[in-house]
């Protein structure tokens, strides 16, 4: 009787019972010889003193989505992660897990990139399709500043993610123009930026005018560009 109950409990295990924020991953961002990274509460940090500097490796679980990707009546898990190896790069990649024998097994990997160079923004599972949003740089922007968000859909077939449907591209941050009231030579603009998002403000300035930009957090960065190509 006890064996029968254990068998039933074992058979009912599903992917949502797995704590992917306290889990072991093998990310490609750790180098050719991938390391086993055990996250705790979704994060992992390793700092190793070297000659004159500290070698730093940071890894974090960004997003988790559940859904049936292969139409077998059982859910899979799609996990987006990001890692930093000490420089300015933020390298994202995705992992697709399915249950096999009561344990999570890696079914496929989702390639990502560094910020605007293919960095993963979000993932969800709808109608047995993996819906992925990635960042894309424009003609002049650097890796710091994506110009577009690209949406693609994939079907999981065996151990492969097969792209289906059309690729959709939209601006990462539509431009918001800043205007001055008649007779005014100053204006304060306050904006709230969701984590991981970008806001673009456009304004016209003349010689002798000044621009002051401040933030109330060290997690936000400001980039000023001169699209008119005039001397400032």
C-alpha positions in Angstrom: 0.0 0.0 0.0 2.8 2.4 0.8 4.6 1.6 -2.4 1.4 2.3 -4.4 1.0 5.7 -2.7 4.6 6.7 -3.5 4.1 5.6 -7.1 1.1 7.9 -7.5 2.9 10.8 -5.9 5.9 10.3 -8.1 3.7 10.2 -11.2 2.0 13.5 -10.4 5.3 15.5 -10.3 5.2 18.4 -12.8 7.5 21.1 -14.0 5.8 23.8 -11.7 7.0 21.9 -8.7 10.6 22.7 -9.6 12.2 25.7 -7.9 14.2 27.2 -10.7 15.3 30.0 -8.5 17.2 27.5 -6.4 18.5 25.4 -9.2 21.8 24.4 -11.0 22.5 25.7 -14.5 25.3 25.4 -16.9 25.4 28.7 -18.8 27.5 29.3 -21.9 28.5 32.7 -20.7 30.9 31.1 -18.2 33.2 30.1 -21.1 34.0 27.1 -23.3 34.2 24.9 -20.3 30.7 25.6 -18.8 30.5 25.8 -15.1 27.8 24.4 -12.8 26.1 27.5 -11.3 23.8 26.9 -8.4 21.5 29.9 -7.8 20.0 30.8 -4.5 16.9 32.9 -4.6 17.6 33.4 -8.3 21.1 34.7 -8.0 24.7 33.5 -8.0 27.9 35.6 -7.3 31.5 34.5 -7.3 34.3 36.9 -6.6 37.9 35.6 -6.9 40.9 37.9 -5.9 43.5 38.0 -8.7 46.7 40.0 -9.1 45.5 43.6 -8.6 41.8 43.0 -9.3 38.8 40.8 -8.4 37.5 38.4 -11.0 33.7 38.6 -10.8 31.0 36.3 -12.1 27.4 37.2 -11.6 24.4 35.1 -12.8 20.7 35.8 -12.3 17.4 34.2 -13.3 15.4 36.9 -15.1 12.1 35.3 -16.1 10.3 32.0 -15.9 7.3 30.9 -18.1 5.3 27.7 -18.1 3.3 26.1 -20.8 2.9 23.0 -23.1 5.4 23.6 -25.9 5.3 20.2 -27.7 1.5 19.6 -27.4 1.9 16.4 -25.4 -0.4 17.6 -22.6 2.5 18.3 -20.2 4.0 21.7 -19.5 7.6 22.8 -20.1 9.5 25.6 -18.4 11.3 28.4 -20.2 13.8 30.3 -18.2 15.7 33.5 -19.2 19.0 34.2 -17.4 21.6 37.0 -17.5 25.2 36.9 -16.5 28.1 39.4 -16.1 31.7 38.3 -16.2 33.2 41.5 -14.8 32.9 43.9 -17.8 30.0 46.0 -19.1 28.4 43.1 -21.0 25.1 41.5 -19.8 24.8 38.2 -21.6 21.4 36.6 -21.7 20.4 33.0 -22.7 17.4 30.8 -22.3 16.8 27.2 -21.1 13.9 25.0 -21.9 13.2 22.2 -19.4 10.7 19.3 -19.6 10.0 16.6 -17.0 11.3 13.1 -17.6 11.1 10.4 -15.0 10.0 12.9 -12.4 13.0 15.1 -12.9 13.6 18.3 -15.0 15.7 17.6 -18.1 17.1 20.3 -20.4 15.2 20.0 -23.7 16.7 23.0 -25.6 18.6 26.2 -25.3 17.5 29.6 -26.5 20.4 31.7 -27.8 20.6 35.3 -26.5 23.2 38.0 -26.6 24.7 41.1 -25.0 22.1 43.8 -24.4 21.3 45.4 -27.8 23.1 42.6 -29.6 20.4 40.1 -29.3 19.8 40.3 -25.6 16.6 38.5 -24.4 13.9 40.8 -23.0 11.0 38.4 -22.2 9.6 35.0 -22.8 6.1 33.5 -22.6 4.3 30.4 -23.8 1.0 30.9 -25.7 -1.0 28.3 -27.7 1.9 25.8 -27.5 4.4 28.4 -28.9 7.3 30.0 -27.3 7.0 33.8 -27.7 10.4 35.5 -27.4 11.3 39.2 -27.3 14.9 40.2 -28.1 16.7 43.5 -28.3 18.3 44.7 -31.6 20.7 47.6 -32.1 20.0 50.3 -34.8 22.5 51.6 -37.4 24.2 54.0 -34.9 23.4 52.8 -31.4 26.0 50.7 -29.4 25.4 47.6 -27.4 24.2 49.7 -24.5 21.2 51.1 -26.3 18.8 48.9 -28.3 16.7 50.6 -31.0 14.3 47.8 -31.6 12.5 44.9 -29.9 12.1 41.8 -32.1 9.4 39.3 -31.4 9.7 35.7 -32.7 7.7 32.5 -32.1 9.1 29.0 -31.8 7.7 25.4 -31.6 9.6 22.8 -29.6 10.0 19.7 -31.7 12.1 17.1 -30.0 15.2 18.9 -28.8 15.0 21.8 -31.3 13.2 25.1 -31.3 11.8 25.7 -34.8 10.8 29.3 -35.7 7.3 29.7 -36.9 5.3 32.7 -38.3 6.6 36.2 -39.0 9.2 38.2 -37.2 7.8 41.4 -35.7 10.0 44.4 -35.1 9.0 47.6 -33.1 10.8 50.5 -31.6 12.3 49.8 -28.2 11.4 53.3 -27.0 9.3 55.7 -29.1 10.7 59.2 -28.9 9.0 61.7 -26.7 9.6 65.3 -27.7 10.2 67.9 -25.0 8.8 71.4 -25.7 9.1 74.7 -23.9 6.3 77.0 -23.1 6.4 80.3 -24.9 8.8 82.7 -23.1 10.2 80.0 -20.9 13.9 79.0 -21.0 13.7 76.1 -18.5 11.7 73.0 -18.0 11.8 70.0 -15.6 10.8 66.6 -16.9 10.3 63.7 -14.5 9.9 60.2 -15.9 9.5 56.8 -14.3 11.3 54.0 -16.1 10.4 50.4 -15.5 13.3 48.1 -14.8 15.1 47.1 -18.0 13.2 49.6 -20.2 14.4 52.7 -22.1 12.9 56.1 -22.5 14.0 58.5 -25.2 13.5 62.3 -24.9 14.1 64.6 -27.8 14.7 68.3 -27.5 16.1 71.2 -29.5 18.8 73.4 -27.9 20.6 76.5 -29.1 24.1 77.8 -28.4 24.5 78.8 -24.8 21.7 76.7 -23.4 22.4 74.0 -20.8 20.9 70.7 -20.1 20.9 69.0 -16.6 20.0 65.4 -16.1 19.8 63.6 -12.8 18.5 60.2 -11.6 17.5 59.0 -8.2 19.1 55.5 -8.5 22.5 54.1 -9.5 20.7 51.5 -11.6 19.8 53.9 -14.3 22.2 55.3 -16.9 21.9 58.4 -19.2 23.2 58.7 -22.7 23.1 62.1 -24.6 23.4 62.0 -28.3 23.7 64.9 -30.8 21.7 63.8 -33.8 21.9 67.2 -35.5 25.7 66.8 -35.7 26.3 70.4 -34.4 29.0 71.5 -32.1 27.9 71.4 -28.4 
